[in-house]
Amino acid sequence: MNRVISVTPKSNMTIYVQFSDGFSAELDVKQFIRGGISEKLRDPAIFENVRVDDFGGISWINGFDFCPNFLREHLQSQAST
């Protein structure tokens, strides 16, 4: 399993993600905002507090998260289209 080793918030609700095997890509988080807990990511103070979690995924202070397997598959499929 690839783990996220670095995540950087960018402008317009985008993050830059680097994986342990060297793969990296940008993810537009807006596509995952669908109400509930994800709505809080619209607040720049919350969005900018993204971090790599203990499981090699990413998470925010409000509890919203992405597991590393999902992130890798999603970003890999975007890169190949």
HELIX and SHEET records of a PDB file:
HELIX    1   1 VAL A   29  PHE A   32  5                                   4    
HELIX    2   2 GLY A   36  ARG A   42  5                                   7    
HELIX    3   3 PRO A   44  PHE A   47  1                                   4    
HELIX    4   4 PRO A   68  ALA A   79  1                                  12    
SHEET    1   A 3 VAL A   4  PRO A   9  0                                        
SHEET    2   A 3 THR A  14  PHE A  19 -1                                        
SHEET    3   A 3 SER A  24  ASP A  28 -1                                        
SHEET    1   B 3 ARG A  51  VAL A  52  0                                        
SHEET    2   B 3 ILE A  58  SER A  59 -1                                        
SHEET    3   B 3 ASP A  65  PHE A  66 -1                                        
END                                                                             
